[in-house]
Amino acid sequence: MGSTTPAIRGGADRRQDTRRRGAVVAALMLAMALAALDSTIVSTAVPQIVGDLGGFSVFSWLFSGYLLAVTVSLPVYGKLSDTFGRKPVLVVGAAVFLLGSLLCAAAWNMAALIAFRVVQGLGGGALQGTVQTLAADLYTLEERPKIQSKLSTVWAVSAVAGPGLGGVLAAYADWRWIFLVNLPIGAAALWLVVRHLHEPARELPENPGNDTARARVDWAGALAVFAAGGVLLTALVQGGVAWPWLSAPSLALFATGLALAGVVVWVERRAAQPIIPGWVWRRRTIAAVNLALGALGLLMVAPSVFLPTYAQSVLGLAPVAAGFVLSVWTLSWPVSAALSQHVYRRIGFRDTALLGIGLAALILFAFPFLPYPGSWWQPTLLMLLLGGALGLFQLPLIVGVQSTVGWSERGTTTASVLFCRQTGQTLGASLFGAVANGVLAARLGGAGDLDSVTRALDAGTAPEATRRAIAGAVHAVYLGAAGAAALAFLVLLLLAPRRFPVRSE
């Protein structure tokens, strides 16, 4: 009997650990849902928000301000989570996000709402980076596809349900409820994290046993990263929209941003524990994944931003049907991501990602060859295939790069990957917006940009030539996205090692 007691206790401990880990995973999915729902749920309520608060000329900053705050805060939170642990960073980030949500619901004008959206974004950066890092902490290499596929499913469900939920709340309740709905979700996530997430005490390998070194934070570097990233991303977001690319404001912002980037390099090279350490770019695997996922962010702009306009303007679909054409890639993406483990266990992380991005390049390249005006099922099929290809590309890279570092570097590594993807999306929105407007101007003799042409189509006053011009503009954007996919393929082929240097756990 004495020999069975430890086994019984061990079984009970394992069951308790399984329940605790399940509760933490539920908290991570709820926290990720907050970040994933944000943009989609807000977008459908914009008419009601503008009608109540005014500020139509600046409402785009409801999204740009949030995106800027998330992007520039990611590296800071990544380093903080490596220094102080994931739990305090996640708790603080969720609290800041919920505070921002409450303030947004109480906003009295558009300027206040934009400012509070920035506060939300500062919390959102902690949610996105820390959730992805904890997913790797909780699961071994063999198990990580499970949690990553669950997180991908959260994004997929949010992409489909967010617009509908936002529209219902705005139409039948009040637009302020799209922010208040975050409070019970976030409160549940916080309660689960505080109660069930217990991190073991760890030491930084660079300074074992040195508690003062562990607690040192490069606040000067954090401020410099905020300033440089904020200025450069503002220049990208507003260039070609609020002012011409070669205008004085645009050139001044780029010059200031580059100067601040130099300050970041200068500060970080002298910091004991820099926010953006040099090893992130000196290690081939991490550098290659950063660049490849930056290209992923770039190419994702083509379908997510321009496909709904194409579906409505060229195919003549209603907004709901156009949303369906776009949303199908969120269905195939998590399925492909979950199945990718069976591929990369045989041929490796890099070659699986090469297969996925190679297929994505071919699919994007095929889009301009669709017949005009075509049928709804043709772009829908391409989007379904594209989601499958990108699931095969992204998840092996994230799982693989997280497996090449230890606990004390995983937060910084994950944040650098997400930062590059977010920056790629910002760059893609500016670059492809300029491409689309350039094609339209060439085909219509300078008769407006994509926004003005789309408004004319909505009013039913645009001729057939305008519809063909929009098709040509979107085709050009998809060719650019295919080029971005080809660039990611070359980066992985030339820079990434064939076998990632996975650490034993």
C-alpha positions in Angstrom: 0.0 0.0 0.0 2.9 2.4 0.8 4.1 2.2 -2.8 0.8 3.3 -4.2 0.5 6.5 -2.3 3.1 8.5 -4.3 1.4 7.4 -7.5 -2.0 8.5 -6.2 -0.5 11.8 -5.2 1.3 12.2 -8.4 -1.9 11.5 -10.4 -3.8 14.0 -8.3 -1.0 16.6 -8.8 -1.1 16.0 -12.6 -4.8 16.4 -12.7 -4.6 19.6 -10.7 -1.8 20.9 -13.0 -4.0 20.0 -16.1 -7.0 21.9 -14.6 -4.8 24.9 -13.8 -3.3 24.9 -17.3 -6.7 24.6 -18.8 -7.9 27.6 -16.8 -4.8 29.6 -17.9 -5.4 28.7 -21.6 -9.0 29.8 -21.2 -7.7 33.1 -19.9 -5.3 33.5 -22.8 -8.1 32.8 -25.3 -10.3 35.5 -23.6 -7.4 38.0 -23.6 -6.7 37.3 -27.2 -10.3 37.7 -28.0 -10.2 41.2 -26.6 -7.4 42.2 -29.0 -8.9 40.2 -32.0 -12.4 41.7 -31.6 -11.2 45.3 -31.3 -10.8 46.5 -34.8 -13.6 44.4 -36.4 -16.2 45.4 -33.8 -15.3 49.1 -34.0 -15.3 49.3 -37.8 -19.1 48.7 -38.2 -20.0 51.3 -35.7 -18.1 54.2 -37.3 -21.2 55.9 -38.8 -22.9 55.9 -35.4 -19.8 57.2 -33.7 -19.3 60.0 -36.2 -23.0 60.9 -36.1 -22.8 61.3 -32.3 -19.4 62.8 -31.8 -18.6 64.4 -35.2 -15.0 64.4 -36.4 -15.4 62.6 -39.7 -12.2 64.0 -41.1 -10.1 62.3 -38.4 -12.1 59.1 -37.6 -9.5 56.9 -39.3 -7.3 57.6 -36.3 -9.6 55.5 -34.2 -7.8 52.6 -36.0 -4.4 54.2 -36.7 -3.9 55.4 -33.1 -4.7 52.0 -31.7 -2.4 50.3 -34.2 0.5 52.7 -33.5 0.2 52.1 -29.8 0.1 48.3 -30.1 3.1 48.3 -32.5 5.5 50.5 -30.6 4.7 48.9 -27.2 5.3 45.3 -28.3 9.1 45.4 -27.9 8.8 47.1 -24.5 6.4 44.5 -23.2 8.4 41.7 -24.6 11.5 42.8 -22.6 9.5 43.5 -19.5 8.0 40.0 -19.6 11.5 38.5 -19.8 12.6 40.7 -16.9 9.7 40.5 -14.5 7.7 37.5 -15.7 4.7 37.1 -17.9 2.0 37.3 -15.3 2.6 40.9 -14.1 2.9 42.2 -17.6 -0.3 40.4 -18.7 -2.2 41.7 -15.7 -1.1 45.3 -16.1 -1.7 45.1 -19.9 -5.2 43.8 -19.5 -6.0 46.4 -16.8 -4.7 49.2 -19.1 -6.8 47.8 -22.0 -10.0 47.7 -19.8 -9.3 51.2 -18.5 -9.0 52.4 -22.1 -12.3 50.6 -23.0 -14.1 52.3 -20.1 -12.7 55.7 -21.1 -13.7 55.1 -24.7 -17.3 54.4 -23.6 -17.3 57.7 -21.7 -15.7 59.8 -24.6 -17.3 63.2 -25.1 -15.8 64.1 -28.5 -13.7 62.5 -31.3 -10.4 63.8 -29.9 -11.1 62.2 -26.5 -12.1 58.9 -28.1 -8.9 58.8 -30.2 -6.8 59.5 -27.2 -8.5 56.8 -25.2 -8.1 54.4 -28.2 -4.3 55.0 -27.8 -4.6 54.0 -24.1 -6.4 50.8 -25.3 -3.6 50.1 -27.7 -1.0 50.4 -25.0 -2.8 47.6 -23.2 -3.4 45.7 -26.5 0.4 45.4 -27.1 0.8 43.6 -23.8 -2.1 41.3 -24.6 -0.9 40.2 -28.0 2.8 39.7 -27.1 2.4 38.1 -23.7 -0.3 35.7 -24.7 1.8 34.3 -27.6 4.8 34.0 -25.2 2.8 32.3 -22.5 1.5 29.8 -25.1 5.1 28.7 -25.7 5.9 28.6 -21.9 2.9 26.4 -21.1 3.4 23.8 -23.9 6.3 21.8 -25.1 7.4 21.9 -28.7 5.3 18.8 -29.5 2.2 20.4 -27.9 2.5 24.0 -29.1 0.4 23.5 -32.3 -2.6 22.8 -30.0 -2.5 26.2 -28.3 -1.5 28.0 -31.5 -4.4 26.5 -33.4 -6.8 27.6 -30.5 -5.5 31.1 -30.7 -5.8 31.1 -34.5 -9.4 30.0 -34.0 -10.0 33.0 -31.7 -8.8 35.3 -34.5 -11.0 33.5 -37.0 -14.2 33.6 -34.9 -13.5 37.3 -34.1 -13.0 38.2 -37.7 -16.4 36.7 -38.6 -18.4 37.6 -35.5 -16.9 41.1 -34.8 -18.6 43.1 -37.5 -21.9 41.5 -36.8 -21.7 42.1 -33.1 -20.6 45.7 -33.6 -23.4 46.4 -36.0 -26.0 44.9 -33.6 -24.7 46.9 -30.6 -24.6 50.1 -32.6 -28.0 49.6 -34.2 -30.0 48.3 -31.2 -28.2 49.6 -28.2 -25.5 52.3 -28.3 -22.1 52.5 -29.9 -20.6 52.9 -26.4 -21.5 49.2 -25.7 -18.8 48.0 -28.2 -16.3 49.2 -25.6 -18.2 48.2 -22.5 -18.6 44.6 -23.8 -14.8 44.3 -23.2 -15.2 44.7 -19.4 -16.8 41.3 -18.5 -14.5 39.4 -20.9 -11.4 41.1 -19.6 -12.5 40.7 -16.0 -12.9 37.0 -16.5 -9.5 36.7 -18.1 -7.9 38.7 -15.3 -9.5 36.5 -12.6 -8.3 33.3 -14.3 -4.8 34.6 -14.7 -4.5 35.9 -11.1 -5.9 32.7 -9.6 -4.4 30.0 -11.8 -1.1 31.3 -13.4 1.8 30.5 -11.2 5.3 31.1 -12.7 8.4 29.6 -11.1 11.1 31.9 -10.0 13.7 32.3 -12.7 17.1 34.0 -13.1 18.5 35.8 -16.1 21.4 33.7 -17.4 23.5 36.8 -18.1 23.4 37.8 -14.4 22.7 34.7 -12.3 21.8 35.4 -8.7 21.9 39.2 -9.3 18.4 40.5 -8.4 19.3 44.1 -9.1 20.3 43.2 -12.7 17.0 41.3 -13.1 15.0 44.4 -12.1 16.9 46.8 -14.3 14.7 48.3 -17.1 16.0 50.3 -20.0 13.5 53.1 -19.7 15.5 55.4 -21.9 15.5 52.8 -24.7 11.7 52.3 -24.2 11.1 56.0 -24.6 13.3 56.2 -27.7 11.5 53.2 -29.2 8.1 54.8 -28.5 9.2 58.1 -30.1 10.9 56.6 -33.2 8.2 54.0 -33.9 5.4 56.5 -33.3 6.9 59.1 -35.6 7.8 56.7 -38.4 4.5 54.9 -38.3 2.6 58.2 -38.3 4.5 59.2 -41.4 3.5 55.9 -43.1 -0.1 56.0 -42.0 -0.7 59.6 -43.0 1.5 59.8 -46.0 -0.6 60.0 -49.2 -3.7 60.5 -47.1 -3.5 63.6 -45.0 -0.7 65.1 -47.1 1.3 64.2 -50.3 4.2 61.9 -49.9 6.8 64.5 -50.9 5.2 67.4 -48.9 6.9 69.2 -46.1 5.0 67.4 -43.3 5.8 64.0 -44.8 9.5 64.7 -45.3 9.8 66.3 -41.8 8.2 63.2 -40.1 10.4 60.8 -42.0 13.6 62.8 -41.2 12.6 63.1 -37.6 11.8 59.4 -37.4 15.1 58.4 -38.9 17.0 60.7 -36.5 15.1 59.1 -33.6 15.9 55.6 -35.0 19.6 56.7 -34.7 19.0 57.7 -31.1 17.5 54.2 -30.5 20.6 52.5 -31.8 22.9 54.8 -29.8 20.9 54.3 -26.5 20.5 50.5 -27.0 24.2 49.9 -27.7 25.0 51.4 -24.3 22.2 49.8 -22.2 23.0 46.9 -19.9 19.7 45.2 -20.8 18.4 46.9 -24.0 14.7 46.8 -25.0 15.7 45.7 -28.4 18.9 43.6 -27.9 21.3 43.2 -30.8 21.1 39.4 -30.8 17.5 39.6 -32.2 19.1 40.6 -35.5 22.5 38.8 -35.2 20.9 35.3 -35.0 20.1 34.1 -38.4 16.9 32.2 -37.5 15.3 35.1 -35.6 16.3 37.7 -38.2 15.0 35.6 -41.1 11.7 34.9 -39.3 11.3 38.7 -38.5 11.8 39.6 -42.1 9.6 36.9 -43.4 6.7 37.8 -41.1 7.2 41.4 -41.9 6.5 40.4 -45.5 3.5 38.5 -44.3 2.1 41.6 -42.8 2.7 43.5 -46.0 0.9 40.9 -48.2 -2.1 40.6 -45.8 -3.1 44.1 -46.6 -4.1 43.2 -50.2 -7.1 40.9 -49.3 -8.0 42.4 -45.9 -8.2 46.1 -47.2 -8.9 45.9 -50.9 -10.9 42.7 -51.5 -14.2 44.0 -49.9 -14.0 47.0 -52.3 -13.4 44.7 -55.3 -16.3 42.4 -54.2 -18.7 45.3 -54.0 -17.6 47.5 -56.8 -16.6 44.9 -59.5 -18.6 41.8 -58.5 -21.7 43.9 -57.4 -22.1 42.1 -54.1 -23.8 43.5 -51.0 -21.6 44.4 -48.0 -22.6 41.2 -46.2 -21.7 39.0 -49.1 -18.5 40.9 -49.7 -17.6 40.2 -46.1 -18.2 36.5 -46.6 -15.7 36.5 -49.6 -13.1 37.9 -47.3 -13.9 35.9 -44.2 -13.4 32.4 -45.7 -9.6 32.7 -45.3 -10.1 32.9 -41.6 -11.7 29.5 -41.7 -9.0 27.6 -43.6 -6.1 29.4 -41.8 -6.5 27.8 -38.4 -7.3 24.4 -39.8 -4.1 24.5 -41.9 -2.1 25.8 -38.9 -3.3 22.9 -36.7 -2.3 20.4 -39.4 1.0 22.0 -40.2 2.7 20.0 -37.4 2.4 16.9 -39.4 4.4 18.5 -42.2 7.1 20.3 -40.2 7.8 17.2 -38.1 8.8 15.5 -41.4 10.5 18.3 -43.4 11.4 20.9 -40.8 10.1 24.4 -39.9 11.8 26.3 -42.7 10.8 24.0 -45.6 7.2 23.9 -44.3 7.1 27.7 -44.3 8.7 27.7 -47.8 5.9 25.4 -49.0 3.2 27.6 -47.5 4.6 31.0 -48.8 5.4 29.5 -52.2 1.7 28.4 -52.6 0.6 31.8 -51.3 2.7 33.6 -53.9 1.1 31.5 -56.7 -2.4 32.1 -55.4 -1.9 35.9 -55.1 -0.4 35.9 -58.6 -3.4 34.1 -60.0 -5.9 36.8 -58.7 -5.2 39.3 -61.5 -6.1 36.6 -64.1 -9.6 36.2 -62.8 -12.2 37.1 -65.6 -13.9 40.4 -65.5 -16.4 40.8 -63.9 -16.3 37.2 -62.9 -18.4 35.3 -60.3 -18.3 35.5 -56.5 -17.0 31.9 -56.1 -13.7 32.6 -57.9 -12.1 35.1 -55.4 -13.8 33.1 -52.6 -12.0 29.9 -53.7 -8.7 31.8 -53.9 -9.1 33.2 -50.4 -9.9 29.8 -49.1 -6.7 28.5 -50.6 -4.7 31.5 -49.4 -5.8 31.0 -45.8 -4.6 27.4 -46.0 -1.2 28.4 -47.5 -0.6 31.1 -44.9 -1.5 28.8 -42.0 1.1 26.5 -43.3 3.6 29.4 -43.4 3.0 31.4 -40.2 2.6 28.8 -37.4 5.8 26.8 -38.2 7.8 30.0 -38.1 6.3 31.2 -34.7 6.6 27.7 -33.1 10.1 27.2 -34.5 11.6 30.6 -33.5 10.1 30.3 -30.0 11.8 26.9 -29.7 15.2 28.3 -30.4 15.4 30.5 -27.3 15.0 29.9 -23.5 12.5 31.4 -21.2 14.6 34.6 -20.5 14.6 35.5 -24.2 11.3 34.2 -25.4 9.3 37.3 -24.7 11.7 39.6 -26.5 11.8 37.1 -29.5 8.1 36.8 -29.7 7.6 40.6 -29.5 10.1 41.2 -32.3 8.3 38.8 -34.6 4.9 40.4 -33.9 6.4 43.9 -34.1 7.8 43.1 -37.6 4.4 41.7 -38.7 2.5 44.8 -37.5 5.1 47.1 -39.1 4.7 45.2 -42.4 0.9 45.8 -42.2 1.3 49.5 -41.7 3.8 49.7 -44.5 1.6 47.6 -46.8 -1.4 49.9 -46.2 0.6 52.9 -47.2 2.4 51.3 -50.1 -0.6 49.5 -51.7 -2.8 52.5 -51.1 -0.4 54.5 -53.2 -0.3 51.8 -55.9 -4.1 51.5 -56.1 -4.5 55.3 -56.3 -1.7 55.5 -58.9 -3.4 52.9 -61.2 -6.7 54.6 -60.8 -5.3 58.0 -61.7 -3.6 56.6 -64.8 -6.7 54.8 -66.0 -9.1 57.6 -65.2 -6.9 60.5 -66.2 -6.4 61.7 -62.7 -10.1 61.7 -61.8 -9.8 60.9 -58.1 -8.4 58.3 -55.7 -9.8 55.0 -54.5 -12.0 56.5 -51.8 -13.7 59.1 -54.0 -14.3 56.5 -56.8 -15.7 54.0 -54.3 -18.1 56.7 -53.0 -19.3 57.3 -56.5 -19.9 53.6 -57.0 -21.9 53.5 -53.8 -24.0 56.3 -55.1 -24.6 54.4 -58.3 -23.1 57.1 -60.5 -19.9 55.4 -61.7 -19.6 54.2 -65.3 -18.3 50.8 -66.5 -14.9 52.3 -67.1 -14.6 53.2 -63.4 -15.4 49.6 -62.4 -12.7 48.3 -64.7 -10.3 50.8 -63.3 -11.0 49.5 -59.8 -10.4 46.0 -61.0 -7.1 47.0 -62.5 -6.1 48.8 -59.2 -6.9 45.8 -57.1 -5.1 43.5 -59.5 -2.0 45.6 -59.2 -2.2 45.4 -55.4 -2.4 41.6 -55.6 0.6 41.5 -57.9 2.5 43.6 -55.3 1.3 41.1 -52.6 2.6 38.2 -54.7 5.9 40.0 -54.8 5.9 40.3 -51.0 5.3 36.6 -50.8 8.2 35.9 -53.2 10.4 38.2 -51.0 9.5 36.1 -47.9 10.3 32.9 -49.8 13.8 34.3 -50.8 14.5 35.5 -47.2 13.8 32.1 -45.8 15.6 30.3 -48.5 18.8 32.4 -48.3 18.9 33.4 -44.6 17.2 30.8 -42.5 19.0 27.6 -41.6 17.4 24.5 -43.0 17.1 23.0 -39.5 16.2 25.5 -36.7 18.6 25.3 -33.7 15.9 24.0 -31.4 16.8 24.0 -27.7 16.1 20.9 -25.6 13.4 21.4 -22.9 
